[in-house]
Each structure stands twice: as C-alpha cells, then as structure tokens.
C-alpha cells in the first residue's frame, strides 16, 4: 500500500559536504598485465560486500567491508589492483560513462569516487557523520545510498549534476524500513525512473518513482521472508527478490507488487542479478546442489545451473557469498564469489551463462561385422529444446582414420532424436562422435559411442615352449606370422624371472617373406617370452606366450685331499682317514639361495644314498662344507658328492632358475 513520504532535508556543500580531489587518501596496489582466462582463482578477502562489473575496461570490483578494501580483477579473475583505506566499504556503483566507480564507505560516512583507469581516488563526498552508510544505487541521474537513522533504515541521495554536489536525506516513506540495517536497492540504467528498495529486517519491498524532486512512493508491501537482495528488470516493470524463504526467486510487478512469475531455484536464495538482456541469475546458499541458477526472462524453469566444487574440508561444496553475483554487461559471463568451509574466497568466472547446456547421447551396437551396414541412433536434449532440423556433424574414428573421418551430417527430428547408417571399412574399435556447434541460446556439445567391429583371426606362433637350456645359452626365439591385411610387424618381449624389470622388448620388426622374425635371449633365468602382433584394420591383434627354462650354473670340487688318482676310468680324490676334506660349491647367486648336497657310498656293488642336506650360499654364490673325518671304518670305501639347485621356495629357496644337478665328485678313504 502507498504510504506518506517524510519531509526531505537538504544539506548544502558548505555545511555537510566535502569534496576532496586527491588520491592521497586512497592506497592503491597495482598488479601486472592480465593473465590468460581462468574459471576460478582464490582471492585474499575477509568478507564480501558488493560485486561490480565494468564492461568497458573488463574489470571486476569486489568490496571487502571487514578488510576495508576493494579488490579489482580482470575478466580472468587475476587481481590487478587493491584499493585500501576504505573502512567498512560496501556498496558499489559505476558511472554512466564507466569512468568512475562510486563506493559507499561506512567508516568516515562518505562516498568515494575511484578512477577506473588509474584506480586513484578522484573525490570523496562526506555525508555529515551519517550512521551505517553501506548501500548504493543509481537512478534518475543521482546516487542513492542507504544508511541508518535512529531505529530505522533510511534513504539519501547525492546529486553530482550541478556545479556543487547536493545531498538529500530521509527520502524514504514513513516507517517503511524499521530496523537497524540500511535498505537494499534495485535499479537498472535502462529504467532510470524506477528504484526498488528492500528492508532486510522487516522484509518490506517498496517501489519508488524517481523524479527531479526526489522519490515518490508507488507501492510498498511485505512480500518475502529473510530478504537478502533484490533487482529490477531493464524495462522497470518487475522486481525480483532473493529471500531465505521461500526457496524460489519470485518476480513482482513494480506497479502493485502482485506476483508475475516464480523462478524455480533452490534452497536459501541469497543473491539476484538481472542482465541487460533481461536474463535472471539467481544465487542460492547450497552445500549440496547448484549455487547459480540462470533463467530466461519470464520462464520459471532454469536454462542452466552452476554448482561449485568442494575446496574445503566439509562434506558440502563451496557456497555463494551473499549478494556476490554480477553479470558482465554483454551477458557473456557471470562473476560469482564463493567461500569454502575454511573461509577461503574465490572469484568464479562462469562462461556463457545464458546458454542452455545440451547433452547428446549416442547409441551404437556393441559389436558389428566389418563391411556390413550398422545403424547409430541418439538424441540431443537441453533445458531449452533444440529445434527439429538442427544439423549435427558426425565423425568416425578407426584404425584406418585415427584422426577421424567426417561422415554425412545428420539432422534432428522432433524431440531431438536422430539416426544414421554406416558401413565400417575397418575393424577393431570404431567410435562414432556426434557434435552440435551450438547457437545463440545453446552451447556446443558432443557425444560418442564405440563399436567393436570384427576382424579376421591371424595365426601367430613362437618356438621353444617348455624347453630348458643351459645357464646363459643364447637362444633364438622365432615368431611365425600368418596372412594379414597390411601390418606385418611383430614384437618379441621377454620377462626374466626375478630380475624386477618386467616385460621388455628384445626385438621388433617386419617379418621376412616366410613370416618369420627372431629375437635372441641369453637364458640366465627362467623366462616368459611373448610374440605380439598389434593387428590392423582387418586383422585382429594376437599375443602368444611361451615359457623357457634357464638352468642354474653349478661348479663343484673337493679340497684338502693328498692326491688324485683313477680307479678304473673314474678320477678320485684320496683322503686320509684322519683328514677333514671340504666340498666346495659355486652357483650363480640369488638372495636366499641354497644348494643341496647329495652324498652316496659304494657298497656291495652299487651306489647307495648317504643322505642330502641344503646349505645356504653366500652372497657371491659360494658354499664350503666340511665333510668331517672319515674315520677308520671308512678306510677302503668309495664316496661321491654332488651339488644341486632344486627349483622352488621349499627347496633351493627360489624359483628363478630351472633345476640342475652338478656332476659327481669322487673320494676314496685310505689309512
């Protein structure tokens, strides 16, 4: 309802207004040239008051009341200047020619003007000690500021059009803004005759006509709960509010505050900004959902949403700082300040916000035969429907066209569906990618699906499977490749047991006219050997594996004997019954390896076992076993000894070589 206006008081320059053309009162820290664009950068802020975008110079101004400063960034969120010495600075406004930024400074009760090229203060307008000067708006050629007056919020104006600045106070209607917080404003340069005002504590929204003589109340109603912010549309016909409740962004007629449309956002609305083209950005305090909601004017459904990531240490994502949302004048970006659970602020640059974000689903058969037709279907969907007949490009990527081959374009049908047929010339993994270039109301988009297209089987073999070779023997492993389409290259890999190298290449090349390719490997250890054919557009890939053994290397001898001699054709070491002969073993070393010592005695015409025992090898692969004194009972007896490597952890302690038995060493005991 319409309420009576209070009497306006005029304060002259001589009594309450000081104009200081000096940059000394404002400290400016400038940064270097602008960097490349980023989607988000951390800012050194303690709080946020207001966000202002200068489209002419592509600068973003963010006030920080707690720190008493304004941070200036470029469109890539890189800080280019910091303006300090502004205690309690809050509301920001840009002059019509984009030459000045006006800032409401609570400390000192003033409005300062900052040059947008030099960031130097060009003027400071004292407001006679008013309390709580914090909000600003421009309408009707004047600056309007909110402040506190006794127990109510109040409205004042600063007129800079004449030879001397003029301040007028108490221009609000009677008893409209009870409480202790300065009112919020909603205005638009395209509607200079309309000013919307919101009382944050009483949740009252008022609409004023701005005339040469001041403000005339048009309508005032309580229309929201926990009012946070408001803005008006460029035609001045609607005011949109952001309130803690209800969980929407409602728009009201500025004629009578009757409901016009309810923009469906989400829980805890805390910001709203209307673009010059009428698009609405609604901000919400949302840990577990979208933070910024974009609407076309008059359409209650979102065109697009943005959800901030979690950069803090809580379970929920970063949240939008209250009121910290502003369009670039050309509508190409939205600038939003977020804060995480640790109190860290970031400036986020949200590109193409008014464009719907399409999604393309592509469905192709999971498998198909090469050189036979297949059909691919799909659909493009968006919050703003893509019209039937929209052209989509199609690309096929396969082994013959690894960089992609353009196929005939396809056009959408009603509901965004599409389909096309293709005959894949190459087998293997074939990917169909469908792309949409976007338009004035949609971003670009693409989707893809993959088909496993059949290829002919190939014959591939590798020799020497399960063969065992002497220690260190160079062995040729030969791969044999059958008929293929184009590719005639084979690779041979080896993986030696226990060397820690894994599979490594020993040979790669084109097979000869007989389809053969050989690679050499010295058999120091058991090895797995692989022949690999990568396939081609019509021939399937194949790998074959063989296992080949490499025996351990064993050398033995008997020492501390007094002579050698032959008994029959066999050489014996002769030892006295009182001596202590040694049996010596040398084996290729491996950590934890043991040799098995076998003992036999010749008795009643045959060799009979005298037992076996494992002895640990040194790190160099040596073992010396004291056989002890044979004694008088052994005189005239023949003995033989050998050392063995027995593959397995429970035997010689490892499995990196194949089992091997050393040669027998013979001993004869005398008196």
C-alpha positions as semicolon CSV with decimal commas, in nm:
position;residue;x (nm);y (nm);z (nm)
1;X;0,000;0,000;0,000
2;X;0,101;0,362;-0,056
3;X;0,245;0,547;0,242
4;X;0,312;0,914;0,310
5;X;0,661;1,042;0,239
6;X;0,861;1,208;0,513
7;X;0,982;1,568;0,475
8;X;1,313;1,583;0,285
9;X;1,611;1,769;0,431
10;X;1,872;1,930;0,205
11;X;2,233;1,961;0,320
12;X;2,443;2,221;0,138
13;X;2,804;2,182;0,043
14;X;2,915;2,435;0,300
15;X;2,763;2,254;0,595
16;X;2,792;1,884;0,529
17;X;2,974;1,801;0,208
18;X;3,346;1,799;0,141
19;X;3,486;1,725;-0,198
20;X;3,850;1,614;-0,193
21;X;4,024;1,584;-0,529
22;X;4,317;1,386;-0,405
23;X;4,448;1,034;-0,446
24;X;4,648;1,051;-0,125
25;X;4,355;0,931;0,087
26;X;4,334;0,603;-0,102
27;X;4,612;0,346;-0,114
28;X;4,635;0,154;-0,443
29;X;4,839;-0,162;-0,506
30;X;4,857;-0,238;-0,880
31;X;4,939;-0,572;-1,038
32;X;5,099;-0,659;-1,371
33;X;4,927;-0,729;-1,703
34;X;4,623;-0,952;-1,713
35;X;4,685;-1,326;-1,741
36;X;4,501;-1,582;-1,953
37;X;4,145;-1,665;-1,859
38;X;4,074;-1,897;-1,565
39;X;3,748;-2,032;-1,433
40;X;3,837;-1,971;-1,069
41;X;4,105;-1,804;-0,858
42;X;4,145;-1,763;-0,485
43;X;4,117;-1,405;-0,358
44;X;4,258;-1,260;-0,038
45;X;3,927;-1,149;0,113
46;X;3,789;-1,140;0,464
47;X;3,431;-1,070;0,353
48;X;3,224;-0,962;0,054
49;X;3,000;-0,659;0,032
50;X;2,922;-0,597;-0,334
51;X;3,039;-0,708;-0,679
52;X;3,050;-0,461;-0,971
53;X;3,149;-0,529;-1,333
54;X;3,299;-0,262;-1,560
55;X;3,242;-0,392;-1,912
56;X;3,429;-0,113;-2,088
57;X;3,759;-0,189;-1,911
58;X;3,674;-0,556;-1,837
59;X;3,730;-0,521;-1,466
60;X;3,554;-0,670;-1,164
61;X;3,535;-0,474;-0,836
62;X;3,472;-0,662;-0,510
63;X;3,428;-0,474;-0,184
64;X;3,558;-0,626;0,140
65;X;3,398;-0,444;0,437
66;X;3,594;-0,629;0,707
67;X;3,930;-0,558;0,547
68;X;3,833;-0,205;0,436
69;X;3,939;-0,251;0,076
70;X;3,825;-0,307;-0,282
71;X;3,988;-0,585;-0,484
72;X;3,998;-0,528;-0,860
73;X;4,043;-0,819;-1,104
74;X;4,036;-0,869;-1,477
75;X;3,788;-1,099;-1,651
76;X;4,022;-1,394;-1,584
77;X;3,990;-1,335;-1,205
78;X;4,351;-1,214;-1,181
79;X;4,395;-0,932;-0,929
80;X;4,514;-0,611;-1,096
81;X;4,474;-0,367;-0,808
82;X;4,382;-0,347;-0,440
83;X;4,231;-0,024;-0,304
84;X;4,282;0,011;0,070
85;X;4,197;0,263;0,343
86;X;3,821;0,219;0,297
87;X;3,690;0,115;0,637
88;X;3,362;-0,075;0,603
89;X;3,338;-0,023;0,226
90;X;3,030;-0,194;0,087
91;X;2,800;-0,082;-0,199
92;X;2,949;-0,010;-0,542
93;X;2,815;0,175;-0,847
94;X;2,961;0,255;-1,190
95;X;2,919;0,595;-1,351
96;X;2,726;0,614;-1,676
97;X;3,046;0,672;-1,878
98;X;3,233;0,393;-1,693
99;X;3,495;0,644;-1,587
100;X;3,434;0,623;-1,212
101;X;3,342;0,366;-0,952
102;X;3,150;0,501;-0,653
103;X;3,185;0,321;-0,320
104;X;2,984;0,361;0,000
105;X;3,230;0,377;0,291
106;X;3,079;0,326;0,636
107;X;3,392;0,440;0,818
108;X;3,403;0,817;0,787
109;X;3,048;0,828;0,646
110;X;3,137;0,905;0,287
111;X;3,109;0,810;-0,076
112;X;3,436;0,793;-0,267
113;X;3,492;0,807;-0,642
114;X;3,772;0,597;-0,799
115;X;3,911;0,647;-1,148
116;X;3,861;0,325;-1,349
117;X;4,184;0,369;-1,543
118;X;4,428;0,468;-1,269
119;X;4,240;0,328;-0,964
120;X;4,323;0,656;-0,789
121;X;4,064;0,835;-0,577
122;X;3,928;1,136;-0,762
123;X;3,679;1,255;-0,499
124;X;3,545;1,189;-0,152
125;X;3,198;1,310;-0,054
126;X;3,144;1,344;0,320
127;X;2,790;1,273;0,441
128;X;2,787;1,462;0,766
129;X;2,854;1,173;1,001
130;X;2,560;0,957;0,896
131;X;2,549;0,614;1,054
132;X;2,579;0,288;0,858
133;X;2,621;0,422;0,504
134;X;2,654;0,095;0,313
135;X;2,437;0,053;0,002
136;X;2,433;0,237;-0,331
137;X;2,218;0,264;-0,644
138;X;2,189;0,495;-0,944
139;X;1,855;0,620;-1,073
140;X;1,730;0,943;-1,221
141;X;2,080;1,087;-1,257
142;X;2,157;1,059;-0,886
143;X;2,334;0,825;-0,647
144;X;2,105;0,678;-0,383
145;X;2,255;0,550;-0,061
146;X;2,120;0,356;0,231
147;X;2,204;0,442;0,591
148;X;2,067;0,415;0,945
149;X;1,858;0,687;1,108
150;X;1,775;0,625;1,476
151;X;1,591;0,288;1,470
152;X;1,511;0,273;1,102
153;X;1,680;0,235;0,770
154;X;1,686;0,549;0,559
155;X;1,747;0,665;0,204
156;X;1,961;0,957;0,093
157;X;2,074;1,088;-0,243
158;X;2,384;1,251;-0,386
159;X;2,331;1,470;-0,692
160;X;2,652;1,541;-0,884
161;X;2,490;1,701;-1,187
162;X;2,522;2,063;-1,073
163;X;2,816;2,290;-1,003
164;X;2,818;2,164;-0,644
165;X;2,724;1,821;-0,516
166;X;2,398;1,816;-0,322
167;X;2,294;1,562;-0,056
168;X;1,933;1,498;0,039
169;X;1,843;1,281;0,339
170;X;1,538;1,095;0,472
171;X;1,373;1,045;0,138
172;X;1,203;0,719;0,232
173;X;0,835;0,693;0,313
174;X;0,728;0,699;0,679
175;X;0,801;0,393;0,897
176;X;0,880;0,174;0,597
177;X;1,223;0,046;0,696
178;X;1,210;-0,027;1,066
179;X;1,524;-0,192;1,195
180;X;1,891;-0,114;1,221
181;X;2,014;-0,209;0,871
182;X;2,043;0,019;0,572
183;X;1,797;-0,079;0,296
184;X;1,897;-0,263;-0,020
185;X;1,839;-0,119;-0,368
186;X;1,739;-0,250;-0,708
187;X;1,785;-0,031;-1,014
188;X;1,870;-0,053;-1,382
189;X;2,026;0,206;-1,616
190;X;1,759;0,124;-1,875
191;X;1,483;0,222;-1,629
192;X;1,617;0,540;-1,463
193;X;1,279;0,641;-1,329
194;X;1,231;0,334;-1,107
195;X;1,401;0,248;-0,777
196;X;1,317;-0,065;-0,578
197;X;1,405;-0,066;-0,209
198;X;1,413;-0,359;0,031
199;X;1,411;-0,353;0,411
200;X;1,617;-0,655;0,519
201;X;1,477;-0,678;0,870
202;X;1,110;-0,604;0,804
203;X;1,113;-0,783;0,465
204;X;0,926;-0,492;0,305
205;X;0,977;-0,414;-0,063
206;X;0,897;-0,065;-0,189
207;X;0,891;0,077;-0,541
208;X;0,956;0,445;-0,597
209;X;0,922;0,673;-0,896
210;X;1,236;0,881;-0,933
211;X;1,158;1,240;-1,030
212;X;1,355;1,562;-1,046
213;X;1,231;1,648;-0,698
214;X;1,317;1,311;-0,541
215;X;1,130;0,988;-0,466
216;X;0,757;0,924;-0,487
217;X;0,638;0,602;-0,331
218;X;0,445;0,387;-0,576
219;X;0,380;0,076;-0,365
220;X;0,515;-0,095;-0,054
221;X;0,440;-0,448;0,070
222;X;0,588;-0,728;0,277
223;X;0,648;-0,990;0,007
224;X;0,931;-1,208;0,134
225;X;1,089;-1,372;0,436
226;X;1,453;-1,311;0,530
227;X;1,507;-1,073;0,240
228;X;1,868;-1,077;0,111
229;X;1,877;-0,884;-0,217
230;X;1,659;-0,751;-0,498
231;X;1,692;-0,622;-0,854
232;X;1,465;-0,485;-1,125
233;X;1,430;-0,581;-1,491
234;X;1,564;-0,346;-1,763
235;X;1,211;-0,238;-1,853
236;X;1,146;-0,140;-1,492
237;X;0,827;-0,347;-1,480
238;X;0,936;-0,622;-1,240
239;X;1,129;-0,652;-0,917
240;X;1,289;-0,988;-0,832
241;X;1,380;-1,083;-0,477
242;X;1,625;-1,325;-0,318
243;X;1,498;-1,432;0,024
244;X;1,591;-1,710;0,261
245;X;1,236;-1,837;0,223
246;X;1,056;-1,945;0,014
247;X;1,318;-2,141;-0,186
248;X;1,248;-1,958;-0,512
249;X;1,325;-1,624;-0,677
250;X;0,984;-1,457;-0,720
251;X;0,922;-1,164;-0,952
252;X;0,661;-0,897;-0,868
253;X;0,507;-0,620;-1,071
254;X;0,655;-0,282;-0,988
255;X;0,308;-0,135;-1,041
256;X;0,142;-0,305;-0,745
257;X;0,382;-0,584;-0,627
258;X;0,147;-0,853;-0,749
259;X;0,321;-1,182;-0,841
260;X;0,435;-1,211;-1,202
261;X;0,647;-1,526;-1,220
262;X;0,826;-1,752;-0,975
263;X;1,174;-1,858;-1,084
264;X;1,233;-2,212;-0,957
265;X;1,577;-2,204;-0,795
266;X;1,650;-2,396;-0,473
267;X;1,713;-2,366;-0,100
268;X;1,823;-2,042;0,067
269;X;1,827;-1,778;-0,211
270;X;2,087;-1,514;-0,126
271;X;2,157;-1,320;-0,448
272;X;1,991;-1,197;-0,766
273;X;2,116;-1,001;-1,065
274;X;1,937;-0,920;-1,390
275;X;2,135;-0,891;-1,714
276;X;2,087;-0,605;-1,959
277;X;1,907;-0,854;-2,185
278;X;1,662;-0,947;-1,909
279;X;1,814;-1,285;-1,816
280;X;1,794;-1,358;-1,446
281;X;2,075;-1,501;-1,233
282;X;1,952;-1,635;-0,902
283;X;2,205;-1,730;-0,635
284;X;2,147;-1,973;-0,350
285;X;2,336;-2,084;-0,041
286;X;2,355;-2,453;-0,133
287;X;2,601;-2,705;0,006
288;X;2,458;-2,997;-0,188
289;X;2,317;-2,853;-0,508
290;X;2,352;-2,582;-0,772
291;X;2,464;-2,240;-0,648
292;X;2,378;-2,024;-0,950
293;X;2,055;-2,062;-1,148
294;X;2,003;-1,893;-1,485
295;X;1,658;-1,812;-1,626
296;X;1,529;-1,654;-1,943
297;X;1,309;-1,358;-1,861
298;X;0,962;-1,479;-1,773
299;X;1,044;-1,853;-1,787
300;X;1,032;-2,015;-1,442
301;X;1,250;-2,310;-1,546
302;X;1,627;-2,289;-1,540
303;X;1,821;-2,251;-1,861
304;X;2,140;-2,357;-1,687
305;X;2,281;-2,410;-1,340
306;X;2,630;-2,397;-1,192
307;X;2,743;-2,595;-0,890
308;X;3,064;-2,503;-0,707
309;X;3,314;-2,775;-0,617
310;X;3,425;-2,854;-0,263
311;X;3,762;-2,687;-0,195
312;X;3,731;-2,701;0,183
313;X;3,722;-2,981;0,438
314;X;3,348;-3,031;0,484
315;X;3,115;-3,274;0,309
316;X;2,936;-3,000;0,116
317;X;3,057;-2,783;-0,169
318;X;3,167;-2,420;-0,158
319;X;2,880;-2,173;-0,126
320;X;2,792;-1,841;-0,285
321;X;2,874;-1,539;-0,072
322;X;2,560;-1,337;-0,005
323;X;2,486;-1,093;-0,288
324;X;2,814;-1,176;-0,463
325;X;2,677;-1,229;-0,813
326;X;2,707;-1,000;-1,116
327;X;2,662;-1,021;-1,493
328;X;2,911;-0,889;-1,744
329;X;2,723;-0,617;-1,935
330;X;2,744;-0,815;-2,260
331;X;2,595;-1,124;-2,093
332;X;2,898;-1,337;-2,182
333;X;2,991;-1,417;-1,821
334;X;2,873;-1,416;-1,467
335;X;3,112;-1,337;-1,185
336;X;3,042;-1,509;-0,854
337;X;3,235;-1,507;-0,527
338;X;3,229;-1,835;-0,338
339;X;3,357;-1,924;0,006
340;X;3,458;-2,265;0,139
341;X;3,432;-2,420;0,486
342;X;3,772;-2,275;0,579
343;X;3,673;-1,918;0,495
344;X;3,869;-1,905;0,168
345;X;3,708;-1,687;-0,101
346;X;3,732;-1,748;-0,475
347;X;3,617;-1,547;-0,775
348;X;3,449;-1,778;-1,025
349;X;3,402;-1,682;-1,389
350;X;3,102;-1,864;-1,535
351;X;3,108;-1,857;-1,915
352;X;2,807;-1,848;-2,149
353;X;2,567;-1,848;-1,856
354;X;2,253;-1,771;-2,054
355;X;2,310;-2,056;-2,297
356;X;2,143;-2,388;-2,240
357;X;2,383;-2,678;-2,197
358;X;2,280;-2,958;-2,436
359;X;2,360;-3,326;-2,385
360;X;2,400;-3,570;-2,672
361;X;2,352;-3,941;-2,620
362;X;2,475;-4,177;-2,891
363;X;2,381;-4,544;-2,910
364;X;2,564;-4,781;-3,143
365;X;2,566;-5,163;-3,148
366;X;2,815;-5,311;-2,904
367;X;2,958;-5,523;-3,185
368;X;2,924;-5,543;-3,560
369;X;3,070;-5,715;-3,866
370;X;3,320;-5,526;-4,076
371;X;3,199;-5,408;-4,419
372;X;2,835;-5,453;-4,321
373;X;2,587;-5,171;-4,254
374;X;2,503;-5,072;-3,897
375;X;2,268;-4,809;-3,755
376;X;2,353;-4,547;-3,493
377;X;2,077;-4,364;-3,303
378;X;2,078;-4,085;-3,048
379;X;1,917;-3,779;-2,902
380;X;2,009;-3,424;-2,814
381;X;1,838;-3,276;-2,507
382;X;1,861;-2,937;-2,341
383;X;1,676;-2,721;-2,092
384;X;1,585;-2,508;-2,393
385;X;1,481;-2,757;-2,661
386;X;1,695;-2,776;-2,974
387;X;1,455;-2,738;-3,271
388;X;1,386;-3,019;-3,516
389;X;1,602;-2,997;-3,828
390;X;1,914;-2,894;-3,638
391;X;2,230;-3,007;-3,816
392;X;2,471;-3,234;-3,628
393;X;2,813;-3,337;-3,757
394;X;2,929;-3,700;-3,745
395;X;3,286;-3,827;-3,724
396;X;3,407;-4,186;-3,742
397;X;3,741;-4,275;-3,584
398;X;3,902;-4,614;-3,652
399;X;4,235;-4,778;-3,734
400;X;4,220;-4,651;-4,092
401;X;4,128;-4,297;-3,983
402;X;4,287;-4,243;-3,639
403;X;4,234;-3,866;-3,664
404;X;3,871;-3,910;-3,759
405;X;3,680;-3,908;-4,086
406;X;3,381;-3,681;-4,141
407;X;3,062;-3,863;-4,237
408;X;2,748;-3,701;-4,381
409;X;2,577;-3,469;-4,134
410;X;2,253;-3,574;-3,970
411;X;1,955;-3,356;-3,877
412;X;1,739;-3,392;-3,570
413;X;1,378;-3,496;-3,569
414;X;1,104;-3,396;-3,328
415;X;1,217;-3,448;-2,970
416;X;1,582;-3,417;-3,067
417;X;1,622;-3,773;-3,196
418;X;1,849;-3,866;-3,486
419;X;1,980;-4,176;-3,662
420;X;2,220;-4,266;-3,942
421;X;2,367;-4,573;-4,107
422;X;2,729;-4,650;-4,185
423;X;2,934;-4,939;-4,321
424;X;3,261;-4,954;-4,124
425;X;3,554;-5,033;-4,356
426;X;3,791;-5,109;-4,069
427;X;3,763;-5,349;-3,780
428;X;3,862;-5,304;-3,417
429;X;3,745;-5,016;-3,200
430;X;3,528;-4,782;-3,409
431;X;3,399;-4,462;-3,247
432;X;3,110;-4,252;-3,377
433;X;3,110;-3,894;-3,245
434;X;2,810;-3,667;-3,297
435;X;2,866;-3,293;-3,241
436;X;2,650;-2,984;-3,218
437;X;2,811;-2,646;-3,287
438;X;2,574;-2,451;-3,061
439;X;2,385;-2,132;-3,138
440;X;2,280;-1,808;-2,975
441;X;2,092;-1,993;-2,699
442;X;2,290;-2,318;-2,670
443;X;2,650;-2,411;-2,601
444;X;2,827;-2,665;-2,817
445;X;2,801;-3,032;-2,722
446;X;2,909;-3,375;-2,836
447;X;2,854;-3,739;-2,754
448;X;3,001;-4,067;-2,874
449;X;2,972;-4,442;-2,864
450;X;3,207;-4,723;-2,961
451;X;3,151;-5,039;-3,165
452;X;3,372;-5,348;-3,157
453;X;3,393;-5,432;-3,527
454;X;3,508;-5,779;-3,622
455;X;3,847;-5,857;-3,778
456;X;3,990;-6,176;-3,927
457;X;4,182;-6,404;-3,693
458;X;4,555;-6,441;-3,752
459;X;4,790;-6,732;-3,689
460;X;5,089;-6,650;-3,471
461;X;5,329;-6,891;-3,305
462;X;5,654;-6,884;-3,110
463;X;5,906;-7,165;-3,074
464;X;6,094;-7,312;-2,775
465;X;5,791;-7,352;-2,550
466;X;5,873;-7,553;-2,232
467;X;6,232;-7,611;-2,338
468;X;6,508;-7,586;-2,078
469;X;6,851;-7,450;-2,169
470;X;7,194;-7,442;-2,003
471;X;7,279;-7,136;-1,799
472;X;7,347;-6,828;-2,016
473;X;7,296;-7,003;-2,351
474;X;7,196;-6,759;-2,629
475;X;6,866;-6,883;-2,770
476;X;6,681;-6,757;-3,077
477;X;6,307;-6,723;-3,026
478;X;6,134;-6,718;-3,362
479;X;5,782;-6,586;-3,420
480;X;5,583;-6,708;-3,721
481;X;5,307;-6,480;-3,854
482;X;5,036;-6,594;-4,092
483;X;4,839;-6,397;-4,352
484;X;4,737;-6,039;-4,260
485;X;4,581;-5,734;-4,431
486;X;4,858;-5,473;-4,409
487;X;5,055;-5,486;-4,089
488;X;5,350;-5,730;-4,095
489;X;5,524;-5,613;-3,780
490;X;5,581;-5,841;-3,483
491;X;5,731;-5,754;-3,147
492;X;5,904;-6,007;-2,920
493;X;5,922;-5,939;-2,546
494;X;6,090;-6,126;-2,262
495;X;6,024;-6,131;-1,890
496;X;6,308;-6,292;-1,692
497;X;6,211;-6,436;-1,358
498;X;6,322;-6,235;-1,057
499;X;6,511;-5,953;-1,231
500;X;6,249;-5,689;-1,145
501;X;6,248;-5,544;-1,498
502;X;5,916;-5,689;-1,605
503;X;5,841;-5,737;-1,973
504;X;6,087;-5,571;-2,207
505;X;6,135;-5,562;-2,583
506;X;6,406;-5,781;-2,734
507;X;6,308;-5,749;-3,100
508;X;6,065;-5,556;-3,318
509;X;6,048;-5,562;-3,693
510;X;5,884;-5,674;-4,013
511;X;5,869;-6,048;-4,064
512;X;6,058;-6,193;-4,359
513;X;5,900;-6,343;-4,670
514;X;5,829;-6,659;-4,474
515;X;5,658;-6,466;-4,194
516;X;5,949;-6,518;-3,953
517;X;6,112;-6,283;-3,703
518;X;6,370;-6,390;-3,442
519;X;6,494;-6,231;-3,123
520;X;6,784;-6,361;-2,911
521;X;6,779;-6,408;-2,536
522;X;7,058;-6,534;-2,308
523;X;6,900;-6,787;-2,075
524;X;7,037;-6,675;-1,742
525;X;6,699;-6,739;-1,580
526;X;6,362;-6,894;-1,650
527;X;6,178;-6,660;-1,885
528;X;5,839;-6,593;-2,036
529;X;5,867;-6,483;-2,397
530;X;5,587;-6,310;-2,587
531;X;5,520;-6,258;-2,956
532;X;5,285;-5,965;-3,011
533;X;5,100;-5,869;-3,326
534;X;4,907;-5,542;-3,292
535;X;4,666;-5,613;-3,573
536;X;4,548;-5,383;-3,847
537;X;4,221;-5,259;-3,993
538;X;4,111;-5,607;-4,099
539;X;4,324;-5,846;-3,897
540;X;4,278;-5,895;-3,524
541;X;4,558;-5,845;-3,277
542;X;4,713;-6,151;-3,116
543;X;4,967;-6,238;-2,849
544;X;5,124;-6,577;-2,783
545;X;5,340;-6,671;-2,486
546;X;5,596;-6,946;-2,429
547;X;5,792;-7,044;-2,122
548;X;6,156;-7,145;-2,145
549;X;6,382;-7,254;-1,864
550;X;6,733;-7,142;-1,785
551;X;6,922;-7,382;-1,561
552;X;7,129;-7,263;-1,268
553;X;7,507;-7,271;-1,308
554;X;7,679;-7,518;-1,073
555;X;8,051;-7,579;-1,018
556;X;8,193;-7,820;-0,751
557;X;8,524;-7,952;-0,619
558;X;8,679;-8,147;-0,330
559;X;8,971;-7,992;-0,141
560;X;9,214;-8,096;0,135
561;X;9,293;-8,431;-0,028
562;X;9,651;-8,558;-0,059
563;X;9,634;-8,683;-0,417
564;X;9,412;-8,769;-0,709
565;X;9,411;-9,093;-0,899
566;X;9,197;-9,316;-1,111
567;X;9,008;-9,618;-1,005
568;X;8,904;-9,772;-1,330
569;X;8,816;-9,479;-1,554
570;X;8,696;-9,252;-1,270
571;X;8,914;-8,988;-1,105
572;X;8,910;-8,994;-0,723
573;X;9,037;-8,756;-0,458
574;X;9,235;-8,956;-0,200
575;X;9,199;-8,856;0,166
576;X;9,338;-8,998;0,487
577;X;9,101;-9,132;0,745
578;X;9,208;-8,854;0,984
579;X;9,184;-8,561;0,740
580;X;8,881;-8,326;0,703
581;X;8,803;-8,279;0,334
582;X;8,590;-7,987;0,210
583;X;8,322;-7,996;-0,058
584;X;8,316;-7,663;-0,248
585;X;8,018;-7,529;-0,450
586;X;7,991;-7,225;-0,672
587;X;7,645;-7,131;-0,810
588;X;7,502;-6,823;-0,979
589;X;7,385;-6,617;-0,679
590;X;7,034;-6,509;-0,585
591;X;6,912;-6,375;-0,248
592;X;6,836;-6,658;-0,004
593;X;6,956;-6,932;-0,238
594;X;7,069;-7,274;-0,105
595;X;7,244;-7,567;-0,266
596;X;7,152;-7,927;-0,197
597;X;7,444;-8,156;-0,116
598;X;7,386;-8,523;-0,209
599;X;7,613;-8,798;-0,061
600;X;7,641;-9,159;-0,181
601;X;7,863;-9,454;-0,076
602;X;7,961;-9,751;-0,288
603;X;7,855;-10,067;-0,106
604;X;7,811;-10,426;-0,221
605;X;7,844;-10,340;-0,587
606;X;7,620;-10,033;-0,612
607;X;7,598;-9,668;-0,511
608;X;7,372;-9,616;-0,214
609;X;7,235;-9,285;-0,076
610;X;7,403;-9,143;0,228
611;X;7,151;-8,854;0,256
612;X;7,103;-8,499;0,133
613;X;7,115;-8,162;0,306
614;X;7,064;-7,797;0,199
615;X;7,335;-7,540;0,269
616;X;7,297;-7,164;0,227
617;X;7,510;-6,992;-0,035
618;X;7,699;-6,672;0,032
619;X;7,600;-6,352;-0,147
620;X;7,860;-6,439;-0,412
621;X;7,709;-6,787;-0,460
622;X;7,970;-6,992;-0,273
623;X;7,932;-7,279;-0,027
624;X;8,210;-7,472;0,157
625;X;8,101;-7,782;0,351
626;X;8,340;-7,957;0,594
627;X;8,279;-8,329;0,534
628;X;8,448;-8,423;0,866
629;X;8,698;-8,701;0,945
630;X;8,607;-9,024;0,762
631;X;8,748;-9,242;1,045
632;X;8,896;-9,594;1,044
633;X;8,563;-9,752;0,948
634;X;8,566;-9,570;0,616
635;X;8,907;-9,691;0,503
636;X;8,879;-9,861;0,165
637;X;8,538;-9,716;0,089
638;X;8,448;-9,502;-0,209
639;X;8,222;-9,193;-0,174
640;X;8,076;-8,945;-0,417
641;X;7,924;-8,597;-0,370
642;X;7,729;-8,354;-0,587
643;X;7,560;-8,014;-0,554
644;X;7,212;-7,947;-0,696
645;X;6,984;-7,650;-0,747
646;X;6,624;-7,763;-0,697
647;X;6,369;-7,507;-0,814
648;X;6,120;-7,387;-0,554
649;X;6,097;-7,185;-0,235
650;X;6,077;-7,502;-0,025
651;X;6,393;-7,642;-0,183
652;X;6,675;-7,417;-0,301
653;X;6,480;-7,111;-0,182
654;X;6,368;-6,950;-0,510
655;X;6,216;-7,025;-0,848
656;X;6,411;-6,812;-1,090
657;X;6,613;-7,095;-1,250
658;X;6,533;-7,445;-1,365
659;X;6,651;-7,746;-1,163
660;X;7,005;-7,866;-1,237
661;X;7,231;-8,132;-1,083
662;X;7,606;-8,083;-1,071
663;X;7,846;-8,360;-1,169
664;X;7,954;-8,620;-0,913
665;X;8,287;-8,571;-0,738
666;X;8,450;-8,893;-0,612
667;X;8,653;-8,956;-0,293
668;X;8,850;-9,261;-0,167
669;X;8,948;-9,302;0,201
670;X;9,287;-9,450;0,297
671;X;9,478;-9,508;0,626
